């Protein structure tokens, strides 16, 4: 299991459009992946799960992965969040 904490940079947070980008990226990996905000953990491959967390800009979240490609998965998702959900870094 690999865990990394990251601050959501974009102003709107993890709403529908950025959440969709996040899920598309998460689905590129075989590992089980979760997002944790405070004490709540949801499947990072579930749009409803992510939206239910109500993540806004400036929120700190943990990205957790467990599986064969867990480190690569977490690093890629942290990069996505850090770049404001844009592939341009």
N, C-alpha and C positions, 0 to 999 in steps of 0.2 A: 504494500500500500504506500502511495506517495501523496503527500499533501503540500499545498502551497497557498499562502494567503495573498490576496491582491485587492487593491482599491479600484472600484469601478470609477473610471475617469469621465465618461461622457455624461452630460447634464441630465438626459432623460433616464439614464440608468438602463436596466435590463428589461425593457418593454418589448412589445411584439417583434419589431424588425431586428433589433440587435439580438434578441433571444433566438430568433430564427437562424441568424448567422452562427451563433454559439452552438446551437443544436446540430447544424450541418457539419461544423468542425468536429464536434464531439462524436458524431456518427462515423467519422473517418477512422476511429480507433476501435479495437476489439475490447479494450478494458471496460469494466463497469466504471462509470463516472458520476460523481455527485457534486452538487453545489450546496454549501452550508452557510447559512446566515444566522448568526446568534446560535440558538440551539436547534434550529430546523434544518433538516437535510432532505434534499429532493434529487431525483434522477435528473442528471444534466442532459439527458436525451428526451426529456418530456417538456413540451411547451407549457402545458398547464401547471406542471410542477414548478418550473422556473418563474412563471408569472405569479404564482401563488405566494412567492416570497416577497413580492413588492420591493424589489431592489432598485433604489434610486442612486443618482450620482453621488459620489462621496462615501458610499457604503463599502465596508470591507467584507469580502466573502472568502471562503475557503473553497478551493477546487481540489477534489479528492478522486483519485483513480486507483483501481486495483485490477491488475492483469498484466499480460505480457508486455504491453506497450505503455504502461502507466506513467513513466517519467516523461516520455515524448508527448503523451496526450496532455498531461498537466502543463508542461512547458508551452505547448502550442496554444492552449486555451488561455493561459496567463498572458501570452503575447497578444492574443486577440483582444482581451479585456484592456490591456495596457495601451493598445493602439486605438482605443475607442471603437472597437468592433469593425475596423476597416483593415483590409489586407495590406494596405499601404503603410509601411512602418517607417 
